Amino acid sequence: MVRTLTRWVVPTAVAALALAIAPVTGTPQSSAAPHQPTTGFFAVPAGVADLKPGTVIRSRRVAVKSLQALPLNADSWQLLYRTTDMNGAPDVTSTTVIVPRGKRPSKLLSYQAATDAVDSTCAPSYQLTKGAPIDLTTPKGPVTLNNPAAEMLLASAGLAKGWAVAIPDHGGSRNTFLTPHQPGYAVLDGVRAAQSFAKSGLSTSSPTALWGYSGGAIASSWAVEEQPTYAPELNIVGAAFGAPERDLAASLKSVNFTPLAGLIPIALGALGKDSSEFTKALNKYLTPAGKAKIKRTLSRCVVENIVENLWFDYRNFLTKPVNVVLRDPVIKKTIAARGVTGRGSTVPLYIYNGITEEVAPITGTDKLVRSYCRAGGRVTYRREQLPPNPIPQISSTHGIELILGGPAALSWLDRRMAGVPVASGCDVKTTPSTFVTAGALRELGPSFIVNPLATMLGVPVGK
């Protein structure tokens, strides 16, 4: 049955996953204020500052779906827990914990989805449990499938291996994006919360792996940098992340006037949400249309924003050349705070990036890896040669690398979970896409594709 499902479903499911990070056509809709839940399950209790980071405040059972359509035959809960914001103040956020039905796993995969937005309806806690992939009635539509729901196809690979999976809302209670430090705290505290939750079957010593791509890679990279001082007790055996945009200036220039250029106004709006000084500085260089466009992104998820901003060109919305804007002291400082810190990682790392990547330029990831290596990290870095992208304005290699780089990342994490050690130092190679290897193909079929469909049909998952 597995072989039959794989043969017929792989092309369809891979296309669906690519859709979540590739633009589609649609009609712009009216804007709305960002939705920020502060009541019910997400309400912040009194005395939260007295709780230790990672403390579970409340829990609820939920039903999780892949692609906002395929129900997982697994046990799942959402946990609200205490964490820390970018300024070191107490905060709360949630994580969705998924366990193979009827199993008590001993290992945990924390999967960081690429939320890439600042509205709460874009967070994994919402995207994994509510909505539908197409909704003609919503002002944000018609395509409402966003990254967290699509990336469940990747996260569920951990379930197929018998691991528990936690998917945190790493934007915190304010649903931030591109914020320094804070997403790392949210990820680490999410691991603490999942391990302390009795129904997960985990313990404080459970081997744990981190995985994320693009926006999820940003959160994962902050987590490994914060872990030595913020959560040294965690047994994180490895972290894999692809296309981490830790050089925002390079990303801004590279992705401009491409199919995914809508990420630019998203990023600028997110930086402004963190810093009123940044907004004030940026407004000096924006046209009225530019200000309106950035404001509009605050109430939309990544796919809706990309649809509305296909082939966005900042030259049409700036009153000065981009290099002048980036030299503004406030803007430069804000971007630098989100860049390479020079700190290392005690966690072994697997990092992958497409050489022709336009969202996370290879030069930025090269810089990040060199920094980790200088700090004494154990890094396996694969600079992957993707299929040619002759016309960047028509196609994107960012989504291609998400799919093609995933199997090797999962295989590397599997070895870390099994206790296979990593040699010291850095292993840096420029290689053809690892998707084409036999081992990667074996990982892709059963783990990424068959598992979600099997759960929809009522077949339990997990070894």
N, C-alpha and C positions, 0 to 999 in steps of 0.2 A: 504493500500500500504506500509506503514511504517513497519508493522509487516512482510509482505512478503519479503521486501528488507532485513530486519534485519536477518530473518531466513536463507536466502541463501547467504548473502554477508558477514556476520560477520566473518566466518572462513577465507574467502579469503582476506579480508581487514586486519585482524589482522596479517595474515601471511606476507602480503606485508609490513606492518609497522615493523614487526620483522626483515624482510630482510635488512632494512636500517641500523640496528645496529648489524646484525649477518653476519659472513663471508660467502662468496660464492666462488666457484672456478673460476679461470680466468687465463689468460696468462699475465705475466709481459710485460709491454711495455716500449719503450724508454722514457727517462726523457726529460723534457723541463723546460725552465726557468719559475719561478712563474709569473703569469699574474697579473699586477697591473694597472688598468685603471686610467688614470690621465687626460683624455680629455673628451669632450662631457658632458654628464650629471654629471659625477663624478669630473669634473675639479674644482679645488680649486680657488675661486675668490680672487681677490686682496682685502685687507682690512678685511679678515675673522677675524682677532684678534679684530676688533672693534665691531663685532656682539656679542650679548648676547648668552650664551649657550642655545641651543634649537631653535634658529632662523632658519626658513625654508629659504634656499638659492634658491632652485628651486624645481619644482614638475613636474611629468609627469604621465599620465594615463597608466596603464599596465593591462594585462590580467594574472591572477594568476591561477595556476594549482595545484592540489594535485597529488602526486606521479609522477610529470612531465607528466601527461597523462590526468587527469580529470579536465576540465575547471570549475572554480567556477562561478556560476551565481550570482556574487556580483560585486559591484563597488570597484575598487582598484587603488591606486596611489603609486608611490614611491616619497619620500621626501628626498632631500639632506639637511642636517642641520649641524649647527655648534655644535661641542662638544669639549671635552678635552682629551688629551692623558695621558699616565701614568706619565709623568713628569710635568703635569699641563699646557702644551702648547696648543694653539688652534689647533683643528683638525676638520675634517668633516667626516661624514659617512651618511648612508641612512637607511630609514626604509620603509617597505612596509605596507601601511595602507589599510585595507579591511573593507568594510561596507556592511551590508545586502542591496541588491538593492532596491532603492526607499525609504529607511528608514533613519531617523536621530537619531542615537543611542545616549543615554545619558551616557553610560558606556563604558569603554575601557579595553580590555585585552591586555597587552604587553606579547607576547609569545616569549621567548628566545630559539631559536633552537640550537641544539648541532652541531655547525659547525665543530669543532674539526679539523681545518686545517688552512693553512696560505696563500692559493691561492684565489684570488678574485672570481674565478668561483665556489668556494665552498660556498660563502656567500648566505644568503637567497635571496638578491635582484636578483641574477643570477639564483639560483636553482628553485625559484618559478615561473619564467617567461620564461626560456629558456631550451632547451635540451629535451631529452627523457630518459626514464628509462633504455633502452638498446640502445647502439650505437656502432656498430661494426667498424665504421670508425675513431673513435677518438683514439689517442695514449693513452688516459687514460682509455679506455674501457676494456672489453665490458659492464660492469655494471656501469652506470653513475648516477643511482638513489642514492642520498645522503640524509643525515638526514633532512635538511630543507624541501625538497619536501615531504618526507615521514611524517614528523611531522605536516604537514598541516592537516592531519587527526585528530590530537589533537587540533591544534589551531582553526580549523573550528568549534569546539564545542562552542566557544564563539559566532560565527556567529549564530548558531542555537538558542542561548539564546537571540539574538537581540543585542549583544554587537558589537562595533567596535573592530577590532583586528589589532594590530601593531606588526610586526616581524622585529626587528632591525638587522642591520649588526653590531653586538656588537664587532667585531674585529677592528672597526675604519678604517681609510683610508689605513692603512698598513696591514690590514687583519691579526691581531695578534691573538694568542690563548694562554691561561693560563697567560695572562698579569695581574698584580695586578692593582686594582683601575679603570683602563681605561674602562673595560666592564661595570662597574657600571655607569660611567658617560655617556657612549653611550646609555644605556638603559633609564636612567632618561631623558636625552635630547631628546631621541626618543619619550618619552611620552609627553614632552613639545611640540615637533614639531607636533605630531598628534593632540594634543588638540588645537593648534593655527591654524591648517589648516581648513579653513572655510568649505570645502566640506565634512569634516568628521562628521559635526554636533555636535562635542564635544565642551566643554568649559574648562577653566582652573580649574573649580571646579568639573569636571566629576569624579565620583568614578572610580578608576583604580585598576586592579589586575595584579600581575606578576606571570608568570608560566614558568617553564623550567625543563628539566631533563638532568643530566650528564653535558656536556659542557654548556648547557643552564641553569643548576642549578648554575654553577660557576658564570656566568654572573648575574643571579638573586640574588645570595648571596652578591656579591659585590654591587649591586644596593641598597639593603636594608641597607647595612652598610654605604654607602656614602650618602644616602638620607637625614638624619637629618641635615647635614651641607651643602650639595651640592644643594639639591632641596627640602627644607623644606616645600615649598608651595604646593607641589603635594599632592593630596588627594588619597594616596595609601591605600586601605582598607584591603589588604591582599596579601601575597605572598606565593605561593606553589612551592617547588622545591624538586626533588628527586635525590638521588645519587650524591651529590655535592662533587667532588674530591678536597677537600681543604687540604688533606694530601698527597702530591704528592709522597713522599718517600714510604709511605705505599702502595699507588696505584701501583707504579712501581714494587715493590716486589710481590704484590698479583696477578697482571695480567700477569706476566711473564710466558711464555710457556703455554698460553691458546689460545683459538681461537681469542680473541681480543687483543693479545699481540702486534699487530701492532700499538696500541696506544702509545707504549713506544717510538719508534723512532719519531713518530709524535710529542710527547711532548718534546723530547730532541731538535728536530729541532726548535720548537716554542720558547723554552727558549733561544736558540741561536740567534733567530731572534731579541729577545728583548735585548740581552746582548752579545757583542763580547767577554767580559771577560769570560762569561760562556763557550762560544765556545772554547776559548783558553784553559781554564782549563779542559774541557771535552776531548779535543783532545789528551791530555797527556795520557789518559786511553783507547782510542779507537784504534782498529785495522784499517788498511786501508779499509777493507770491511765495518766496522762499520761507518766510516766517510762517505763513499759513500752511504750507506743505509739511513742515516739521511738526507743527502743532497737531495736524491731522493724524500723524503716525502714532500719537500717544494713546489713541483709543482703538488701535487695530493690531492684529497679530501679523506675523511675518509674511504669510502668503498674501493676505489682503494688501499689505503695504507694497509688496513687490509687484503685484498685479497693477496697482494704481500708479506705480512709478517705473514701469518698464523703460529701460534706456534713459534713466534719470541722468542729467548732465548738470553738475554743479555750476558750470560756467554760465548757465542761464539764470541762476539764482543768487550769484555773488556779485557785489559791486567792485570787488578787487580780485586780482589773480589769487589762486588758491595758495601759492607759496607765501604771499603777503599775509593771508589769513592765518596760516599755520605758524607764522613767526610772531603773531600777537602773543605777548607774555602770558596772559591768562589762558588762552587756548593751548599754547605750547605746554604749559605746566599741567593742565588738566589731562592732556593726552599722554604726557610723560608718566604721570602717576599710574597709568594703566599699561605701561610698557614693561620691558624686561627689567627686573629688579636687581639682578646679580646674585640673588639667593639660589641656593641649591636645593636638592631633594634627597632625602635619605631613602625614599621609595624608588625601586627600579622603574625605569620609564621606557615605554615604547611609543615613539612619536613618528607620525607619517604625514606626508604632505606631497601633493602633486607639484611637479616642477613648473607646470604651466598654470598653476592656481592663480585665479584673479581675485578671490575674496581674501585669502590668506597668502600673500605673495611668499614665495619660497625664501626670499632674502630675510624676511622677518622671522620665519621659523628657524632658518640657519642661525640667526643671531641668538634666539632663545636657547637653542641646543648648545651653542658654544658657551653660553653663560652657565648652563647646567654642568657642562663638562669641566669648565674652569673651577667650579665649586666642588668638584670631586664626585659628581653624580655617576650613576650607572645608567647609561642611556643607549638604547638601540634606536637608531634613527634611519628611516627609509625615505629617501628622496625619490618619489616614484615617477617614472616616465609614463605619462598617460597617453591615450590615443591623441593624435594631432587635433588642435583646436584652431584651424586656419582663420576663422572669422569670429573673434571674441564677442562681437556685437550680436551674434546669432545664437551661439551655444555657450555653455558653461562647463568648466571642468570641476567646479566645486562639488556639485552633486555626484559627478562620476566618481570622484575619489572617495566620497562617503560610502559608496557601494563597493567599489573595487578594493579599497584599503581595509574594509571591515573584517574580512575573514582572517587575514594574517594577524590583525590586532587581537581578535578573539582567540586564535590559536596560541599566541604568545601569553595572553592572560590565563588560559587553561593550564599552561605549563607552570606558571607562577602559583596558581591555586593548588597544583599537585605537589608543590614543594621543590620543583626543579630550580636550582640556584642560578643566578645571573653573574657572569664574570664581571670583575671590576673594570672601570674605564668606559670608554664610549666606542660603540660600533656604528660607524656612519657609512652608509652605502647609497649610491645612486643606482637604482635597479629598475627593470621593467615592472609594471604593475604586478603585485603579488597575487592578484586575483587569478592569473592564468595558471598558477601552480595547481597540481592535483590536490594537495592538502587543502588549499583554500577553497577549491570547488566542493570538496567533501564537507567543509564547514558551512558553506553557503546554503546548500539544499536543506538538510535536515534541521539545522538550527534556525536560520533566518526565515525560511519559507514554510516548511511543512509544519513547524511547531504551532504558529498562530492558527493555521487552518485546522490542525488536529484538535486544538482546544475548542474551536467553534463547533466541531462535530461531536464534542463531548468526550474526546479521548484525553485522559489525564496526561500531564506533561511532567518531565523530570525523571531522572534515572532512579 
